[in-house]
Amino acid sequence: MLKKSYLIAVFLFCFCLVHGQNRSSRGGNVTVFSDREAFYLYINGIQYNERPTKQIRVERMKDHSYDIQVDFVGREKSTLLKRGISMVNEEGSFLDLTYLANASRSNRTRSLTLYALFPAEEDMPDSRTAHVFIYGRPKQMIEGEFDPGSGGDDYYGEHMTNAEFNAFLKTIDQAGFDNDKLKIAGMTAPQVAFSVNQIREVLKKFSWDEGKIAFAKMAYPNCPEKRNYMTLTDQLAFGDSKNKLMDFIKNQPVDRDYLERMTEVELNDLIKAMRQNGFDDDKLKVLGTVSGKVAFPVASIKRILKELSWDQGKLSAAQKLYPNCIDKRNYATLLEEFTFLDYKDKFTAFVRNQK
C-alpha cells in the first residue's frame, strides 16, 4: 500500500512538473493594433511584417524584456518606440499584452499605450483578425489558422483559407464556359478580400481576356494589395486588354489617408511589369496604375526613372510621383538621372514650383 501511494505521489509530481513546463514554455504574447493607420512592427530591431497592417500578434516570446517599435506608413510617417516591455508579472508568469498604437495626426498625442493585460494562459478577447507571427520568425505570417467566421479584416472583407480557396477554384473549373465561370466567381467576389496571387489563379481559369478583365474588376474593391494590381496584366493576352485593365486601375478612387509605402518586393514587381513593355509610353501606363496609390521614397523613384529610356518619360514619371514622395527634401538628387540640360532645367523648375 505504501509503495502504491509512493508511485502515485511520484506520478502526480511528474505530471505537475511537465504541465508547469508546458505552460511556461509557451512564453508570452503581444498584440499591437492601430486605431487609424497601418504600420510595420519591429521587435528588438527586427521587422516582423512585410506588408503594413493595422493589427499584429506575436506569440511564444520567452525572454523577459523586449523593445517594441511601430513605424506608421501614412503620408505623415512617424515612429513609436517602447523599450524594456516586460513579458512576465511579479510571480514570473508570462503575460498576454495588448498595446494600442495611437495614430492621431498630432505628433504630440501619438503613443504606444498598454491597452489590456492578461495571464498568458487565458484567452484574449477576439484577436482572430490579427496577423500572427512566432517570435524569432519575422516575415513568416502563420497561414491557415484564420477563422472565416470572424469577419476578417473590416477594412476590406473576409479572407479565404487555403482550403476554401481551393474549393472555390474547383467549383469554377466545373463550369465549361467563361460566362458561367464569371457567374460563379461573381457570387463570391463581393464578399471576399482576395490577394493579388489568388486573383491571378482565378484569372488562369478563364479562356478569354474579356472574362479575366470582368473578374479583375469585381475583385478590385476588396483586394488589400491594390498597389500590386498592375502585375495582373501578365495574365492578359492582348495589348488592348492590358490597357483596359490599367485604365480601370488608374481611375479607381484613392484613400489619401491610407497611402502605404511600397515594399522592396512590390517595387521589384512594378519594375518587372514595366520591363514587359518596350516603349516609355507603355511603361508610364503601368506606372500610372500605382503612382497615385502608393508612397514612394526617392531611392525607389530613382530606380523607376532608370527604367525609362528618354528624358521626356523620366520627367513625366518624376512629376507623377512627386505628390506621394515621402522624402521630398531629397528630390533634387533625381537631377542626375536626366541626360540633357533642357530637361534638367524643366525638372528643376518643376520642383522649385511645388509648395
C-alpha positions as CSV (number, residue, x, y, z in Angstrom):
1,M,0.0,0.0,0.0
2,L,2.9,2.3,0.9
3,K,4.6,1.5,-2.4
4,K,1.4,2.2,-4.3
5,S,1.0,5.6,-2.6
6,Y,4.6,6.4,-3.3
7,L,4.2,5.7,-7.0
8,I,1.0,7.8,-7.2
9,A,2.8,10.7,-5.5
10,V,5.7,10.4,-7.9
11,F,3.3,10.3,-10.9
12,L,1.5,13.4,-9.7
13,F,4.7,15.3,-9.1
14,C,6.0,14.4,-12.6
15,F,2.6,15.4,-14.1
16,C,2.6,18.8,-12.4
17,L,6.3,19.4,-13.4
18,V,5.7,18.6,-17.0
19,H,2.4,20.5,-17.1
20,G,4.1,23.5,-15.5
21,Q,6.9,23.3,-18.0
22,N,4.5,23.2,-20.9
23,R,2.6,26.2,-19.6
24,S,5.8,28.2,-19.1
25,S,7.4,27.0,-22.3
26,R,4.8,28.8,-24.4
27,G,6.1,32.2,-23.4
28,G,4.2,35.4,-23.5
29,N,2.3,37.1,-26.3
30,V,1.9,40.7,-27.5
31,T,-0.7,42.2,-29.8
32,V,-0.3,45.7,-31.3
33,F,-3.2,47.4,-33.0
34,S,-3.7,50.8,-34.6
35,D,-6.8,53.0,-34.3
36,R,-6.2,54.5,-37.8
37,E,-3.1,53.9,-39.8
38,A,-1.3,50.7,-40.9
39,F,2.2,50.1,-39.6
40,Y,5.3,47.9,-39.6
41,L,6.2,46.2,-36.3
42,Y,9.8,45.8,-35.1
43,I,10.8,43.7,-32.0
44,N,14.3,44.2,-30.8
45,G,15.1,45.9,-34.1
46,I,13.8,43.1,-36.3
47,Q,10.9,43.8,-38.7
48,Y,8.1,41.2,-38.5
49,N,5.5,42.1,-41.2
50,E,6.4,42.5,-44.8
51,R,3.1,44.3,-45.6
52,P,1.7,47.0,-43.3
53,T,-1.3,46.1,-41.3
54,K,-3.5,47.6,-38.5
55,Q,-3.1,44.6,-36.1
56,I,-0.3,42.2,-35.4
57,R,0.1,39.5,-32.8
58,V,3.4,37.8,-31.9
59,E,3.4,34.7,-29.7
60,R,5.9,32.5,-27.8
61,M,8.1,35.3,-26.5
62,K,10.2,33.6,-23.9
63,D,12.6,36.4,-22.9
64,H,11.6,38.7,-20.1
65,S,12.1,42.1,-21.8
66,Y,11.7,43.4,-25.3
67,D,11.9,46.7,-27.2
68,I,8.9,47.3,-29.5
69,Q,8.8,49.8,-32.3
70,V,5.9,50.8,-34.6
71,D,6.5,52.6,-37.9
72,F,3.4,54.1,-39.4
73,V,3.2,54.2,-43.2
74,G,0.8,57.1,-43.8
75,R,1.8,60.2,-45.6
76,E,2.9,61.7,-42.3
77,K,5.2,58.9,-41.2
78,S,6.1,58.6,-37.6
79,T,7.7,56.1,-35.2
80,L,6.7,54.9,-31.8
81,L,9.2,53.1,-29.6
82,K,8.7,51.5,-26.2
83,R,11.8,49.9,-24.5
84,G,12.0,47.2,-21.9
85,I,8.5,45.8,-22.2
86,S,8.3,43.0,-19.6
87,M,6.6,39.8,-20.6
88,V,6.3,38.4,-17.0
89,N,4.5,39.5,-13.9
90,E,5.8,39.7,-10.3
91,E,5.4,36.0,-9.9
92,G,7.4,35.3,-13.0
93,S,4.4,34.1,-15.1
94,F,4.2,35.1,-18.7
95,L,1.7,37.7,-19.8
96,D,-0.5,38.3,-22.8
97,L,-0.2,42.1,-23.6
98,T,-2.2,44.3,-26.0
99,Y,-0.9,47.7,-27.0
100,L,-2.7,50.5,-28.8
101,A,-0.6,52.4,-31.3
102,N,-2.3,55.8,-31.2
103,A,-2.0,57.2,-34.7
104,S,-3.5,60.7,-34.1
105,R,-2.4,63.2,-36.7
106,S,-0.9,65.3,-33.9
107,N,2.5,64.0,-33.1
108,R,2.0,65.2,-29.5
109,T,-0.7,62.6,-29.0
110,R,0.9,59.7,-30.7
111,S,1.7,57.0,-28.2
112,L,2.1,53.2,-27.7
113,T,-0.2,52.6,-24.8
114,L,-0.9,49.4,-22.8
115,Y,-4.5,48.5,-23.7
116,A,-5.0,45.2,-22.0
117,L,-3.1,42.7,-19.8
118,F,-3.9,39.0,-19.1
119,P,-2.1,35.9,-17.9
120,A,-0.7,34.2,-21.0
121,E,-2.7,31.1,-20.2
122,E,-6.1,32.8,-20.5
123,D,-7.8,33.6,-23.8
124,M,-7.5,37.1,-25.2
125,P,-10.6,38.9,-26.4
126,D,-11.1,38.3,-30.1
127,S,-7.7,38.5,-31.8
128,R,-8.6,36.5,-34.8
129,T,-8.2,39.4,-37.1
130,A,-4.5,39.8,-36.2
131,H,-1.7,38.8,-38.5
132,V,0.1,36.2,-36.3
133,F,3.8,35.5,-36.1
134,I,6.1,33.3,-34.0
135,Y,8.8,35.3,-32.2
136,G,12.1,34.7,-34.0
137,R,10.5,34.1,-37.4
138,P,9.9,37.6,-38.8
139,K,8.1,38.0,-42.1
140,Q,6.6,34.4,-41.8
141,M,3.0,35.0,-41.1
142,I,1.1,31.9,-39.8
143,E,-1.2,30.7,-42.5
144,G,-4.3,28.5,-42.3
145,E,-5.3,29.5,-38.8
146,F,-7.7,32.3,-39.8
147,D,-11.3,31.7,-38.6
148,P,-13.5,32.6,-41.6
149,G,-16.4,33.2,-39.2
150,S,-14.5,36.1,-37.5
151,G,-15.4,38.6,-40.2
152,G,-11.8,39.1,-41.5
153,D,-10.2,42.5,-41.9
154,D,-13.0,45.0,-41.6
155,Y,-11.1,47.4,-43.9
156,Y,-11.5,45.1,-46.9
157,G,-13.7,42.0,-46.2
158,E,-13.4,38.3,-45.3
159,H,-10.3,36.2,-46.3
160,M,-10.5,32.7,-47.6
161,T,-8.5,29.9,-46.0
162,N,-6.4,27.8,-48.4
163,A,-8.9,25.0,-48.3
164,E,-11.8,27.4,-49.1
165,F,-9.9,28.9,-52.0
166,N,-9.0,25.6,-53.5
167,A,-12.7,24.5,-53.2
168,F,-13.6,27.8,-54.9
169,L,-11.3,27.2,-57.8
170,K,-12.6,23.6,-58.2
171,T,-16.2,25.0,-58.4
172,I,-15.1,27.4,-61.2
173,D,-13.4,24.5,-63.0
174,Q,-16.7,22.7,-63.2
175,A,-18.2,25.4,-65.4
176,G,-17.4,25.0,-69.1
177,F,-17.7,28.5,-70.4
178,D,-16.3,31.8,-69.3
179,N,-19.7,33.3,-68.8
180,D,-20.7,30.5,-66.4
181,K,-17.3,30.8,-64.6
182,L,-17.9,34.5,-64.2
183,K,-21.4,34.0,-62.7
184,I,-19.9,31.6,-60.1
185,A,-17.0,33.9,-59.3
186,G,-19.3,36.9,-59.1
187,M,-21.3,35.3,-56.3
188,T,-18.1,35.3,-54.1
189,A,-16.1,38.3,-55.2
190,P,-18.1,40.9,-53.3
191,Q,-17.7,39.0,-50.0
192,V,-14.0,38.1,-50.1
193,A,-10.7,40.0,-49.8
194,F,-8.7,38.1,-52.5
195,S,-5.0,38.7,-52.6
196,V,-3.4,39.5,-55.9
197,N,-1.9,36.0,-56.2
198,Q,-5.3,34.5,-55.6
199,I,-6.9,36.7,-58.2
200,R,-4.1,35.6,-60.6
201,E,-5.0,32.0,-60.0
202,V,-8.7,32.7,-60.7
203,L,-7.8,34.5,-64.0
204,K,-6.0,31.4,-65.2
205,K,-9.3,29.6,-65.1
206,F,-10.7,31.9,-67.9
207,S,-10.1,31.2,-71.6
208,W,-10.5,34.8,-72.8
209,D,-9.3,38.2,-71.8
210,E,-12.9,39.6,-71.5
211,G,-13.8,37.2,-68.7
212,K,-10.4,37.9,-67.0
213,I,-10.9,41.6,-67.0
214,A,-14.5,41.3,-65.7
215,F,-13.4,39.3,-62.7
216,A,-10.4,41.5,-62.0
217,K,-12.9,44.5,-61.9
218,M,-15.1,42.5,-59.5
219,A,-12.3,41.6,-57.1
220,Y,-10.6,45.0,-57.0
221,P,-12.7,46.8,-54.3
222,N,-11.9,44.3,-51.6
223,C,-8.3,43.5,-52.6
224,P,-5.9,44.6,-49.8
225,E,-3.0,44.8,-52.3
226,K,-4.3,47.3,-54.8
227,R,-0.9,48.8,-55.3
228,N,0.2,45.5,-56.9
229,Y,-2.8,45.1,-59.2
230,M,-1.0,46.1,-62.3
231,T,1.0,42.8,-62.1
232,L,-2.2,41.0,-63.2
233,T,-1.7,42.3,-66.8
234,D,0.7,39.4,-67.3
235,Q,-2.5,37.2,-67.4
236,L,-3.9,39.1,-70.4
237,A,-3.0,38.1,-74.0
238,F,-3.7,41.3,-75.9
239,G,-2.2,44.8,-75.6
240,D,-5.7,46.3,-75.8
241,S,-6.8,44.2,-72.8
242,K,-3.8,45.2,-70.8
243,N,-4.6,48.9,-71.5
244,K,-8.2,48.4,-70.4
245,L,-7.2,46.9,-67.1
246,M,-4.6,49.6,-66.5
247,D,-7.1,52.3,-67.3
248,F,-9.6,50.8,-64.9
249,I,-7.0,50.7,-62.1
250,K,-5.8,54.2,-62.7
251,N,-9.3,55.6,-62.5
252,Q,-10.2,54.0,-59.2
253,P,-10.6,56.3,-56.1
254,V,-7.7,56.5,-53.6
255,D,-7.9,56.7,-49.8
256,R,-5.4,59.5,-49.3
257,D,-5.3,58.8,-45.5
258,Y,-4.2,55.3,-46.1
259,L,-1.3,55.5,-48.5
260,E,1.1,52.7,-47.9
261,R,4.8,52.7,-48.7
262,M,5.8,50.3,-51.5
263,T,7.9,47.5,-50.2
264,E,11.1,46.3,-52.0
265,V,9.3,43.2,-53.2
266,E,6.5,45.3,-54.6
267,L,8.9,47.7,-56.3
268,N,10.6,44.8,-58.0
269,D,7.2,43.6,-59.2
270,L,6.4,47.0,-60.6
271,I,9.8,47.3,-62.4
272,K,9.3,43.8,-63.8
273,A,5.9,44.8,-65.2
274,M,7.4,48.0,-66.7
275,R,10.1,45.9,-68.4
276,Q,7.5,43.8,-70.2
277,N,6.8,46.9,-72.3
278,G,9.3,48.2,-74.9
279,F,8.3,51.9,-75.1
280,D,8.4,54.6,-72.5
281,D,4.7,55.5,-73.1
282,D,3.7,51.9,-72.2
283,K,5.9,51.8,-69.2
284,L,4.3,55.1,-68.0
285,K,0.9,53.5,-68.3
286,V,2.0,50.7,-65.9
287,L,3.4,53.3,-63.5
288,G,0.2,55.3,-63.7
289,T,-1.7,52.4,-62.2
290,V,0.1,52.9,-58.9
291,S,1.6,56.4,-58.9
292,G,-1.3,57.9,-57.0
293,K,-1.9,55.0,-54.7
294,V,1.5,54.4,-53.1
295,A,4.0,56.4,-51.1
296,F,7.5,56.3,-52.7
297,P,10.9,57.2,-51.2
298,V,13.3,59.0,-53.6
299,A,15.5,55.8,-53.8
300,S,12.6,53.9,-55.3
301,I,11.8,56.7,-57.7
302,K,15.4,56.7,-58.9
303,R,15.2,53.0,-59.7
304,I,12.0,53.7,-61.7
305,L,13.5,56.5,-63.7
306,K,16.4,54.3,-64.7
307,E,13.8,52.0,-66.5
308,L,12.8,54.8,-68.8
309,S,14.9,55.5,-72.0
310,W,14.3,59.2,-72.6
311,D,14.3,62.3,-70.5
312,Q,10.8,63.2,-71.5
313,G,9.5,60.0,-70.0
314,K,11.6,60.5,-66.9
315,L,10.3,64.0,-66.4
316,S,6.7,62.7,-66.7
317,A,7.4,60.0,-64.1
318,A,9.1,62.4,-61.7
319,Q,6.1,64.7,-61.9
320,K,3.6,61.9,-61.3
321,L,5.5,60.5,-58.3
322,Y,6.3,63.8,-56.5
323,P,2.9,64.3,-54.6
324,N,3.3,61.0,-52.8
325,C,7.1,61.1,-52.2
326,I,7.8,60.6,-48.5
327,D,11.2,62.4,-48.6
328,K,10.8,65.4,-50.9
329,R,13.8,67.0,-49.3
330,N,15.9,64.6,-51.4
331,Y,14.0,65.1,-54.7
332,A,16.8,67.3,-56.1
333,T,19.1,64.2,-56.2
334,L,17.0,62.9,-59.1
335,L,18.6,65.5,-61.3
336,E,21.4,63.2,-62.1
337,E,19.0,60.8,-63.9
338,F,18.5,63.3,-66.7
339,T,20.8,63.5,-69.7
340,F,20.1,66.8,-71.4
341,L,20.4,70.2,-69.9
342,D,16.9,71.3,-71.2
343,Y,15.2,68.5,-69.2
344,K,17.4,69.2,-66.2
345,D,16.1,72.8,-66.2
346,K,12.5,71.6,-66.6
347,F,12.9,69.2,-63.7
348,T,14.5,71.9,-61.5
349,A,11.7,74.4,-62.4
350,F,9.0,71.8,-61.5
351,V,10.5,71.0,-58.1
352,R,11.0,74.7,-57.2
353,N,7.4,75.5,-58.1
354,Q,6.0,72.8,-55.7
355,K,4.6,74.0,-52.4
